[in-house]
Amino acid sequence: MEDVVPKSTTCILNGRELDIQAALEIRERKSSVDFRCHECGERVRAHKKGTTGQEAHFEHLSANPRCSLSSAR
């Protein structure tokens, strides 16, 4: 099975860029975290590596067709 390349592996939290591994660690400790897309500023969620080959990544809470990092494109 071929790995699927994630669209985004960084986000913004409290004005600072954060990678996916750090975000997943924070998510384990806190139930609600305000992760933001570094391109459009909309809210994103951190996802662990999937069983279908998808690497850990950020995904928009709501699809944003104007953002190149959203799955709506």
VORO-666753 format. One record per residue (C-alpha): x, y, z; residue number from 1. Coordinates in steps of 0.02 Angstrom, whole numbers, plus 50000, padded with zeros to 5 digits. Layout:
% residues N
- px py pz nr
- X Y Z NUM
...
//
This chain:
% residues 73
- px py pz nr
- 50000 50000 50000 1
- 50067 50173 49953 2
- 50077 50305 50090 3
- 49963 50455 50067 4
- 50054 50621 50088 5
- 49967 50735 50212 6
- 49923 50912 50159 7
- 49978 50993 50322 8
- 50095 50937 50460 9
- 50110 51107 50547 10
- 49985 51224 50628 11
- 49979 51382 50732 12
- 49942 51378 50919 13
- 49945 51539 51019 14
- 50039 51628 50878 15
- 50176 51497 50863 16
- 50205 51364 50731 17
- 50188 51187 50796 18
- 50226 51020 50713 19
- 50105 50874 50712 20
- 50198 50770 50843 21
- 50198 50912 50970 22
- 50014 50945 50933 23
- 49968 50763 50961 24
- 50058 50767 51129 25
- 49962 50924 51180 26
- 49798 50846 51120 27
- 49828 50697 51235 28
- 49839 50814 51386 29
- 49701 50937 51342 30
- 49526 50900 51277 31
- 49503 51063 51183 32
- 49646 51149 51092 33
- 49630 51295 50970 34
- 49745 51235 50829 35
- 49739 51349 50676 36
- 49787 51323 50494 37
- 49949 51416 50457 38
- 49883 51466 50285 39
- 49703 51525 50313 40
- 49690 51538 50503 41
- 49537 51426 50518 42
- 49524 51292 50652 43
- 49605 51123 50620 44
- 49616 50959 50716 45
- 49767 50847 50738 46
- 49751 50667 50675 47
- 49862 50521 50719 48
- 49936 50409 50584 49
- 49798 50304 50509 50
- 49784 50120 50470 51
- 49757 50158 50284 52
- 49931 50233 50259 53
- 49884 50414 50297 54
- 50023 50497 50397 55
- 49985 50605 50550 56
- 49916 50773 50492 57
- 49803 50921 50524 58
- 49629 50931 50448 59
- 49512 51081 50440 60
- 49359 51069 50553 61
- 49257 51144 50410 62
- 49307 51124 50228 63
- 49382 51284 50156 64
- 49389 51285 49966 65
- 49497 51443 49971 66
- 49637 51357 50069 67
- 49762 51246 49977 68
- 49782 51142 50137 69
- 49597 51098 50153 70
- 49530 50934 50087 71
- 49392 51035 50000 72
- 49511 51076 49856 73
//
